[in-house]
Amino acid sequence: MPRWEHGSEERLKQAALELFQEQGFEDTSAVQIAERARVTTRTFFRYFRDKEEVIFADADTLKETLVHDLLQAADVSEPLLAVVRTLAGFDWERLGSRETQHRRNAMIAATPQLLERDLVKQHQVAEGLSDALRRRGIAPDLAELAAGAGVQVFRTAYLRWLAGDDDTDLTTMTETVLSSLATLVPGARSGASPDPGTPR
């Protein structure tokens, strides 16, 4: 069987996702992924330490990019809004088509060990964003709260975006969720609203 190295990482990611869907995560091995991608098992382990890591291959780079973007944000005086806009402003389709991300997320949700790792990755992103806010002069407790809440707000919008079958963009969905958050705290000012008590 012919094997080649060019584009191996991307082929391994695609092969893994296909096999996980076809026969389940637990029943898929690194050897099978390598065979499907037409590379050696040694090549697989050159890129990934285990099959779980294939699913989260972009996580560290994503975190670094989001932290960098928040550090470069023009205004963080409303830290929750700054976090949410940073997350919504990222080009998520760089990580794959909407359908591919939807399938990936469904697989994570159905696999406890992947879900556990996904939650850890989300926490790491929140910590990175919190640190970025502190570096921008936001008080530590407020930075932690804004980062944690911002990640959850965005996560809710992201899941709706993945499941949606319309053309509503992710930024619009995120603003809608952020406005909904304001209704849970009577009298509080929404980060998305220019006027107190006026969600948008």
N, C-alpha and C positions, 0 to 999 in steps of 0.2 A: 504494500500500500504506500503510495507516495506521501511524503511528509515535507513540510516546509515551515520556515520560521516567520516569514513576513506576516504581520498582522495576527500573530499567535494569540496575544492577549484578548483582542476583541472576539476572535473566533472561539476562544475558550469560554468567554462570558456567554456568548450566544448558545454554544453547545450545552453549557450547564443549565441555562434556563429552559431549553427545549427538553432535556432529559428529566429535569426536576418535574416538569409538567406532565411528561409522558408516563413516567414510572414512579414519581414521588421522590422527595428529597432523601429520605432514609435509604431508599433502595438504589440510589445512584452513587457510584464511586468515582474517585479522581481518575482512575484508569479508564473508565467508560467515557468520562468527559474528554479526556485526552484523545481517545480513539475517535470520538465524534468530531472533534476539532482537527483531526488528522495531524496531531503532533505527538511527541513522546510524553510519557508520564513525567520524565525528568523535566521537560519543558513546562509542564503544568506547575510543578513545584518551584520552578524558577520564578514564576509570577505570583503564586498563591500558596500560603502555608497549609491551607485545608480547603475543603469544598465550600464551607460556610463563607470563607473570605471572598470567594468569587462574587457572591451577592453584594458584598459591601466594599468592593474594590475601589470605589470612588469616594468613600466616606471621609478619609483623611484630607484629601484634596479639596473636597466640598467644604469641610469645616474651615480650612485655611482660607479659602476664597471668601466665605461669608464673614469671617472675622476681619479680613483685610477690607472688605467693602464697608463694614460698619465703622472701622477706624477712619475710613476716608469719607464717611457721610458728612454732608454739609452741616447738619444740625442734629444734635442728640439731646436737645433740651427737653423733649418729650421722649424719654427712653423707650417706652413700650412701642410707640409709633415708629421710632427709628429701627428697632429690632424687626418689627413686622414688615416694614417697607424694605429692609435689607433682604429678608427672606423671600418676599414676594417679587422683588426685583431681579432675583437670580434667574437665568435662563435654564429652567429645569429640563427642557427638552434636549439640552446638551447631554443629559444622562440617558437618553433614549426616548423613543416616541411615547406619547401618552398611554397608548395601549400596552406597550412593553412595561412601562412603570406600573400600570394597573395590575398586570399579571404578576410582576415581581412582588408587589405589595400584598396581593392575595395569597401568594405562596408563603410570605413571611408570616402573615396573620394566622395561617393554618399550621405552622410549624413552630412548636414551643421554643426550641433552641435558637431558631432564627429570630423569633419575636424578642427573646431575651437580649440577644445581641443588638437588635435594632433599638431597643429601649436604652441600652448603654450608649449607643452612638448618638441618640437624640440628647441624652444627658450631657455628653461630651460637647456637642454643639452649643447647648445652653451655657455650659461653663465657659466656653470660648467667647461667646457673645457677652456674657457677664463681665469677663475680664476686659474685653474691649471697651465696654461702657465705663468701667472703673478707670481705665487708662485715658478716657476722654473726660474724666472729672466727675462722673456720676458717683454718688455715695454708694458704698458697697452693698448695703441692704437693698437699696432701691435698684441697683444694677442687677442683683440676683433675681429679684422679683420680676423686673421687666423682661429679663432674658427668659426666665422660665415660663412666664405667662405668654410671651411673644411666640415662643416655639410651639406652645400648645394651640394658640390661636391659629398660627399658620398651618399646623398639622391638620386641624379640623378643616380648614379651607382646602388644603392640598388633597385630602381624601375625597372631599366633595368634587373637586376638579377631576380627579382620576375616575370617579364613578359617573360623572356627568356625561350626557350624550349631546350637549349643546355646545355653542361656541363661546360661552361665557369664559372670559380669561381669568387666570389665577389671581391677578391683582384685584379685580372686581370682587371675586369670591372672598378674598382675604379681607377687604374693606367691609364687606357685609358681615362676616363673622366678628370682626372687631367691633362693629356697631352693636351686634347682638350682645357682646360681652358687657357693654355699658348698661344694658337693661337689667343685668343681674346685680348691679350695685346702684340702688336708687340714689339719685343726687350726685353720683360721681361723674366726673368729666371723662368722656370717651377720648382716647388718644386720637381717634379719627375725626373728631368733631372740633371745629374752630370755636364753637360756643358751648359753654357748660350746659349739659343736659340736652344737647341737640345732636343725637347720633346721625350719621350719614352713611 
